[in-house]
Amino acid sequence: MRAVVTWAEFVERAIAPTDANAATRLHRLRENLESVLLGKPAAVRLAIIGLLGRGHLLLEDVPGVGKTTLAKALARSIGGTFKRVQFTSDLLPSDIVGASVFVPGDRALRFEPGPIFTHVLLADEINRTPPRTQSSLLEAMDEHTVTVDGETRALPDPFFVVATLNPTESAGTYPLPDSQLDRFFLRFEIGLPDPTTEAEILERHRDARPIDALGPCLEPADVLDLQAATRHVHVAEPLRRYVLDLVSATRRHPRLEAGASPRASLALYRAAQAAALLDGRDHAIPDDVKALATPVLGHRVVRRGETTSRRVGAADVVDEIVENTSIPV
């Protein structure tokens, strides 16, 4: 029989001795991100939850609200590498994953890695590239590997995709396939700042951009430790049943043509664990699941009668499901 490990014992094993505990690291990370993404603690919280859950983020918002800043700040905060790809209609899969090139001097092929070989990849306006190129991300997002010419190569760990969508434009865009939408851990909006915050943004950008001076507060190895700690957060059986009840409800709701997949169940489960760790708890609670249900499930379901050219999601239906599903006591 497997020995029971207390939370204190696990933290001692999973967290490097240079830090007191996971909460210390996460506090530093949150402060670092909030120093450049002003007035958006909810967006910062969701970004960290995605990182802890080994997931990927889909940011759907108007231009200029800080989507790129958030991606860059994440990479710099964890001491990781950052690559940005502007997705366009003429982009090829090899422009992302890399390709084998012939080296005349060696009379052999040599693999040249693409920008996907990084810790944080910003896929800017991901829906502006055709499905063939979009599909080049599927293996990487799910398995953290890339296969080219029959050889599979591992991506840096941690590997994190932050993709952006512009909700106000549809000309020259391609809908994201369900298989790709399902691989995004969370979808959320950053939103416009309030007048006071926007005034502070102007003041801070008077001489330089704050993101340029942002330094690391963690290392990639710290992120791996925190991701491991996330998976050890306790989720009681009634709470697991609550996750399944919410996902099952999306599959039989009359306003939805397609419900969430088992991958969505696991994502909601992991997100609840990540939220608990971020809040300094060794166990998840119903409020963790309830608060994250829409960011996790909203983009994974299909509204009945929705056209394939414009997938707006069904966040309002998920909200309704959350309100009508009994919460475990």
N, C-alpha and C positions, 0 to 999 in steps of 0.2 A: 504494500500500500504506500502511496506517495505521501511523504511527510508534509505536514501543514507548515507553510512559511508565513510568518507574520509580515505585515506591511513594513514595519521597521527593518526587519531582516532583509526584505527584498530591496528596499531603498538602499541599504548598505551595500548590496551586491551590484545593483544596476546603476547606481550613480557614483561617479568617480569621487574619490576621497577629497579632491580639491574643493568640492562644493558641499554645502551642508545637506541639501536635499533637492529634489526636483523642483520644489516651489521656488527656490532661490534662482534657479536657471530660468524658469518660466517668467518670473517677475522681471528679470533683466531683459528678456526677449520682448515682453510686452511693452516695457518702458522704451526700449530702443525703437520699436515700430511706431509707437504713439508719438514719438518726438518728431517724426517726419510726416505722418499721416494724422494731421491735427483734427480733433473733434470727432473721430470715427472709432471709438472703442469697440463698437459692435463688429465692425469690419475686421479690425485687428484680432479680435477674439476668434472669429470664424476662420481667419487665415491660420492662426496658431492651431486651432482644432484640426484643420485639414492637414497641417504639417505633422502633428502628433499621430494622426490616423493613417499616415502614409498614403494620403489621397491626393487629388488634384483639384484645383479651383477653376470655376467658370464664372467670370465677372461680366455681367451684362449691364452696361450702364452707358450714359452719354459720355462723349469725349471730355477730357480735362478734369476729371474728378479724383484722379490719383491711382488709377489702376496700374500703370507702369511703375509709379513710385512705390506702391505696395510690393510689387514683385521684386524690384531692385532692393528695397529695404530688407526683405526676407533673405535674399542672397547675401547681402553684406552683413546682416546680423548674425548669420550662422557661419560666417567665414567661408562661404562656398563660392563656386564659380557661377556666373550668370551669362546667359545668351538670350538675345532677342531675335525673333524671326518675324518679319512683316509678311503675313500671308497674303499672297496675290494670286490672280487667276493663272499666271504662267509659272508658278512655283512647282517644282518637281519633287517627288519623294526623295531623290538623291540629294536635293538641296537641304534636306533636313537630317537624314540619317547618315549621309556620306556615300562614298562610292569607291570602287577599286580602280586605280589609274595605272597605266603602264609606265614604268620607269625604264627609259632606254638604256641607261648605264648598267642597270641590274638585269635587264631583259626579263623582268618579272612584274607582276601586278602588286601594287601596294595599296592598302586600304587607307583612305583619307577620311577621318571621322567628320561627321557633320555637326552642326551646332547642338544637336540633341544630346551630345556627350557633355553634359554639364549638370550641376546640382539643381539649379533653378532655370527652367526654360520659359520664357514669355512668348506665347503663341498669340501674337497681336492680330486681332480681327480674323480669328481662325475660320470664320465662315466665308471668307473671300477667296478661298482656294477650293478647287474641285474635289469631289469625293476620293479620287485616286490618291491625291496628296494627303488629304485628311487621314486616309487609312494607314499612312506610314506611322502614325502615332499610336495605333491600337496596341501593338505588341509592347511598345515602350511603356505605355501608361499602365498596362495590366501586369506585365512580367518584369519590367525594368531591364529589358534586354532589347537588342536590335539584331536582326538577322539579315545579312547581306551576302549574296553569292554562296548561300548554304552554310555560312559560318555565323554562329550566334555569339555576340559580344555583350558583356555586362555593362550597364550604364553606371555612372558614379552613384554612390549611396551616401546620403539620401538623394533621391531624384524626385523632382516636384515640378509639375506643369501648372502654370498660371495662364489660362486662355481668356481672351477678351472678345466680347461681342458688342456691336453698336446696335441698340434696339430701335433707333430711329431711321435706319436706312435698310432697304431691302434690295435695291438695284445692284446687280453685280455680285450677289451673294448666293451661297449654296447652303441648303439646310444641313445641319449636322445629323448624321445617321443615328438611329437609336443606340447602336452598339457603341458609338463614341460618347453620346450623352450619358450613357449608363456608367461610363468609366470616370466621370467627374464626381468626385466625392461630395462637393458642395457647390451650389450656385447661389450667388447673392449679389446685391447691388451695394455700392459704396454710398451713393447719394450725394447731393449738393450740400456744402457746408452752410451753417447758419451765418448771419451777418457778422457776429462777433468773431467767430472762427475765421471767416474769410478775411477780416481786417488783420488778424494776427498772421495769416498766411502772407499777406502783402508785406507786412513789416519784416517777417523772417526772410523773405526773398529780396530784400532791399539790396544787399550786397552780393549774395551768392545763394545757391540752392542748398538747403539743409541736407539733402540726400548726399551731396558731394562730400560732406564732412562726416557722414555716418560710418562708424567703425564696427567691427564685430564684437558681439558680447558672448558668443558661443562658438564652438567648432563643430564641423560635421559629425565628429564622434559623439559630441554631446547630444545632438539630435537623435542619433541612433539609440543612445541610452534612454532618452525620453520616450522614443517610440516603443522601445521594449517595455518600459515602465507602464505605458498606456495599456498594453495588452494584458497586464496583470491587475488592472483595476477590476474589482469584483462587480458583477452584474447578476443580481439575484434572479431566480427562476420566474417570479411574477413579472419582473421588469423585462425579461426576455420575451415572455408571452405578450406583454404590452407592445413590444416592437413588432412582433409577428401579427398581432391584431391590427395595427395600423397599416402594415403593408398589405395584409389580406383584404382589408377594406378597400384599398385602391383597385383591387382586381375585380370587385363586384359592384362598384359604384356606378349608378346609371348614367352619370355624366362623363364617365371615362371609358374610352374604347380599349385602352391597354393600361394595365396596372404596373406596379413596380416589380422588379425582378428579385430573385434571391440575393443578388449582389447588393441591391438596395437595402435589404434586411441587414446584411453584414455591415454596410456603411453606416446605417443608423446606430447599430450596436457599437461600432468602433467610435463613432462621433460622441456617443454618450460617455464612453470610457474616457475619451480625450477631454471632454468638458469637466468631468469629475477631477481628473488629474490637474487640470488648469486651475480649478478652484481649491486644490489642496485636499481633496477627499480620496480615500482608498476604495470608494464604492460609488456607483452611479445611482441616481435617484430619478423618479418619474419626470421631474421638471427638466432634466437633461434631455430626455427623449422628446418631450413635448416641445421644447424650444427649438430643437434641431430637425424636427420632422419635415417642415416645409423646405428649408435649405437643402436637405438631403433628398427628399422625394419629389419636390415640385417639378423639376426638369426631367424626371424619369418616366412620367406618366403622360398619356396622350388624351387630350380632351376629345370627346365624341364630335365628329364633324369638322375637326380641325384640318386645314389644308397642309400638305407636306411642304409647301413653299414658305410657310411662316409658322414656326413652332413657338408659341408664346408661353408654353408651359401651363400648368394648372395649379398654381400655388393656392388660389382661393378654394379649390376643391379639397386640397390637402388640409387647409385650415379648417374646413367644415368637418372633415373626417376626424381631425384631432379633437375638435370640440364635442363630437358625438361618440367618441370612444371612451369607454370606462377606464379610469386611471387606477392602477393597482394600489392597494392600501398597504 
